[in-house]
């Protein structure tokens, strides 16, 4: 994890249980006798991350309907910390600068917008195509007065676009983030979830595959998987290269990089890969930018 990530050490479950009393019944003892939670239980994962948002980011309340992708706070914060460092070094500005960010596919959880606003004091805009998710994200923002002036959620009415209809003609953004659907099909998503369960040391139940992080179909898979999704993102970013300083996306699979870097070369974009290790999971952030902006 990033050196400034506060979740590098063991979670303070006593503090989090105080912030969210529903977490307490999900606390179990590890084989070594230490308190933890069962990370294969989606309800326990949700209550833990809700507790983090309430305790660490001053949210007054937070609610996410069952079935939506749960917001794993530590990993999402790591993405933003790494992106902040890259942005700061690239443009030679202070790490504490108040930036304006755009989250492509904010989802119902709106997690990048919330962390950007509360941890970094950034102004955030979330773009989301599913109207039910837009409604939930907006409702959560309204629950905390401190978020109302920092975060806006816009509905992307045409799902074939990412930036178009979201970025207005005179708007400027310091960066964009994206957490794309990783899988190319439902079958692949199920296979990935079963593998995740195995890594957690649990016997997988095929009738209930998305046990720990849940997720709607559009959050988990799309035609062509993450590689094609990010290629489309790169292609459309060309039209907004004078309005966004740096674009970025999480890349879950190392095998996706070949197609992604080929697309970046094709559009003549500069790019950089930032490695990320969260627990046993290895991923990376692809960052790209156009010299015409600079």
C-alpha positions in Angstrom: 0.0 0.0 0.0 0.9 3.7 -0.4 3.0 4.9 2.6 0.3 7.4 3.5 -2.6 4.9 3.4 -3.9 4.7 7.0 -5.1 1.1 6.4 -1.6 -0.3 6.2 -1.9 -1.5 9.7 -4.6 -3.8 11.3 -8.1 -2.3 11.3 -9.2 -0.7 14.5 -12.4 -2.7 14.8 -13.2 -1.2 18.2 -13.4 2.3 16.7 -15.3 1.1 13.7 -17.9 -0.8 15.8 -18.4 2.4 17.8 -19.1 4.3 14.5 -21.3 1.5 13.1 -22.8 -0.8 15.8 -24.0 -3.3 13.1 -20.4 -4.2 12.4 -20.0 -5.8 15.9 -21.9 -9.0 15.1 -19.6 -9.6 12.1 -16.4 -9.6 14.1 -14.8 -13.0 14.5 -11.4 -14.4 15.8 -8.7 -15.3 13.4 -6.7 -18.5 13.8 -4.1 -16.5 15.7 -6.8 -15.2 18.1 -7.0 -11.6 16.7 -10.3 -9.9 15.9 -11.2 -9.7 12.2 -14.2 -10.1 10.0 -15.2 -12.7 7.5 -14.3 -11.1 4.2 -16.3 -13.6 2.3 -19.5 -12.2 3.9 -20.8 -9.3 1.8 -22.8 -7.9 4.7 -19.8 -7.8 7.0 -17.7 -6.2 4.2 -20.4 -3.6 3.7 -20.7 -2.8 7.4 -16.9 -2.5 7.8 -16.6 -0.1 4.8 -19.6 1.9 6.0 -17.9 2.2 9.4 -14.7 3.5 7.8 -16.7 6.1 5.9 -18.5 7.2 9.1 -15.5 7.2 11.4 -12.7 8.3 9.1 -14.4 10.6 6.6 -17.0 12.4 8.7 -20.0 11.0 6.9 -23.2 11.5 8.8 -24.8 8.4 7.3 -24.3 6.1 4.3 -26.6 3.5 2.7 -26.1 1.2 -0.2 -28.8 -1.1 -1.5 -27.9 -4.8 -1.5 -26.6 -6.0 -4.8 -24.4 -3.0 -5.7 -20.6 -3.1 -5.8 -19.4 -2.5 -2.3 -16.8 0.3 -1.7 -13.5 -1.2 -0.5 -12.2 2.0 1.0 -8.5 1.0 1.5 -7.9 0.1 -2.2 -9.8 3.0 -3.6 -7.9 5.5 -1.4 -4.6 3.9 -2.6 -5.6 4.7 -6.2 -6.2 8.3 -5.3 -3.0 8.7 -3.3 -0.9 7.3 -6.1 -2.6 9.5 -8.7 -2.2 12.6 -6.5 1.6 11.9 -6.3 1.9 11.4 -10.0 -0.1 14.6 -10.7 1.9 16.6 -8.2 5.2 15.5 -9.7 4.0 15.9 -13.3 2.8 19.5 -12.8 5.2 20.5 -10.0 2.5 21.5 -7.6 2.0 20.9 -3.9 0.4 17.6 -2.9 -2.1 19.5 -0.8 -3.4 21.4 -3.8 -7.2 21.5 -4.1 -7.9 19.6 -7.4 -11.0 18.9 -9.5 -11.5 15.3 -10.4 -13.9 13.3 -12.6 -15.0 9.8 -11.8 -16.1 7.9 -14.9 -18.6 5.3 -13.7 -19.1 6.5 -10.1 -21.7 3.8 -9.4 -24.1 3.8 -6.6 -21.3 3.8 -4.0 -19.7 7.0 -5.3 -16.6 6.0 -3.4 -14.0 7.9 -5.4 -16.0 11.1 -5.1 -16.4 10.7 -1.4 -12.8 10.0 -0.7 -11.6 12.7 -3.0 -13.8 15.2 -1.2 -13.2 14.1 2.4 -9.6 12.9 2.4 -8.1 15.4 0.0 -10.7 18.3 0.0 -11.0 18.0 -3.8 -14.0 19.0 -5.9 -15.4 15.9 -7.5 -17.8 15.1 -10.4 -19.2 11.6 -10.8 -20.6 10.3 -14.1 -22.9 7.3 -14.0 -25.2 5.8 -16.7 -27.5 3.8 -14.5 -30.3 6.1 -13.2 -30.9 4.0 -10.1 -27.2 4.2 -9.1 -27.3 8.0 -9.8 -30.3 8.3 -7.4 -28.5 6.3 -4.6 -25.2 8.2 -5.0 -27.0 11.6 -4.8 -29.0 10.5 -1.8 -25.8 9.6 0.1 -24.3 12.9 -0.7 -27.4 14.7 0.7 -27.0 12.8 4.0 -23.8 14.6 4.8 -23.8 18.4 4.6 -20.1 18.6 4.1 -20.4 16.7 0.8 -23.1 18.8 -0.8 -20.8 21.6 -2.1 -17.9 19.2 -3.0 -19.6 16.5 -5.1 -21.9 16.5 -8.1 -23.3 13.4 -9.8 -24.3 13.6 -13.5 -26.4 11.1 -15.3 -24.8 9.8 -18.5 -27.9 9.3 -20.6 -26.1 7.7 -23.6 -24.1 4.6 -22.5 -21.9 4.6 -25.5 -20.1 7.7 -24.2 -17.9 8.3 -21.2 -16.9 12.0 -21.3 -19.4 13.4 -23.9 -22.5 14.9 -22.3 -20.7 14.9 -18.9 -17.9 17.4 -19.5 -19.3 20.8 -20.4 -17.6 23.1 -23.0 -15.8 25.4 -20.5 -15.1 22.9 -17.7 -11.6 21.9 -16.7 -10.5 18.9 -14.7 -7.1 18.0 -13.1 -7.7 14.3 -13.5 -10.1 11.5 -14.3 -10.4 8.1 -12.6 -12.2 5.0 -13.6 -12.8 1.6 -12.1 -13.9 -0.4 -15.2 -15.8 -3.7 -15.3 -13.0 -6.3 -15.3 -14.7 -9.3 -16.9 -15.9 -10.0 -20.4 -18.9 -12.1 -19.4 -21.0 -13.3 -16.5 -19.3 -16.7 -16.7 -15.8 -15.1 -16.4 -17.1 -12.9 -13.5 -18.3 -16.0 -11.6 -15.0 -17.7 -12.2 -13.2 -14.7 -10.8 -15.4 -14.6 -7.8 -14.9 -18.3 -7.1 -11.2 -17.8 -7.3 -11.4 -14.9 -4.9 -13.4 -17.1 -2.5 -10.7 -19.8 -2.7 -8.0 -17.2 -2.0 -9.9 -16.2 1.1 -9.9 -19.8 2.2 -13.6 -20.5 1.7 -15.4 -23.2 -0.1 -17.2 -21.5 -3.0 -21.0 -21.7 -3.3 -21.8 -21.5 -7.0 -25.4 -20.5 -6.3 -24.2 -17.3 -4.5 -21.0 -16.3 -6.4 -20.7 -12.6 -5.5 -20.4 -13.1 -1.8 -18.0 -10.4 -0.6 -18.2 -7.4 -3.0 -21.6 -7.9 -4.7 -22.0 -5.9 -7.9 -24.5 -5.2 -10.7 -23.9 -6.7 -14.2 -22.6 -3.4 -15.6 -20.2 -3.0 -12.7 -18.7 -6.5 -13.1 -18.5 -7.3 -16.8 -18.9 -5.9 -20.3 -18.2 -7.1 -23.9 -14.5 -7.3 -24.4 -13.7 -6.9 -20.7 -11.5 -4.2 -19.2 -9.1 -4.0 -22.1 -11.8 -3.0 -24.7 -13.5 -0.8 -22.1 -10.2 1.2 -21.5 -9.4 1.3 -25.2 -12.8 3.0 -25.8 -12.0 5.3 -22.9 -8.7 6.3 -24.4 -10.2 6.8 -27.9 -12.9 9.2 -26.5 -10.4 11.0 -24.3 -8.8 12.6 -27.4 -11.8 14.9 -27.8 -11.3 16.2 -24.2 -7.5 16.4 -24.1 -7.6 20.2 -23.6 -10.0 19.9 -20.6 -8.5 17.1 -18.6 -4.8 17.2 -17.5 -4.4 13.5 -17.0 -6.7 10.6 -17.6 -6.4 7.3 -15.7 -8.0 3.9 -15.1 -7.5 0.9 -12.8 -6.2 -2.1 -14.7 -6.9 -5.4 -12.9 -5.3 -7.8 -15.3 -1.7 -7.5 -16.4 -2.6 -9.2 -19.7 -4.8 -6.2 -20.6 -1.8 -3.9 -20.8 -0.7 -5.0 -24.3 -3.9 -3.9 -25.9 -4.1 -0.7 -23.8 -0.6 0.4 -24.5 -1.1 -0.3 -28.2 -4.1 2.0 -28.2 -2.2 4.7 -26.3 0.5 4.6 -28.9 -2.1 4.8 -31.7 -3.6 8.0 -30.4 -0.1 9.5 -29.6 -0.7 9.8 -25.9 2.0 9.7 -23.3 1.4 7.2 -20.5 2.8 5.8 -17.3 1.9 2.6 -15.4 1.7 2.8 -11.6 1.8 -0.6 -9.8 -0.5 -1.1 -6.8 -0.4 -4.0 -4.2 -3.3 -4.3 -1.8 -2.9 -7.3 0.4 -2.5 -10.3 -2.0 -4.0 -8.5 -4.9 -1.7 -6.9 -7.5 -3.1 -4.3 -9.9 -2.0 -1.2 -11.6 -3.1 2.3 -12.7 -2.6 3.4 -16.3 -2.2 7.2 -16.6 -2.2 9.0 -19.9 -2.0 12.6 -21.1 -1.6 14.6 -24.3 1.2 17.2 -24.8 -1.3 19.6 -26.4 -2.7 20.2 -22.9 0.7 21.1 -21.6 
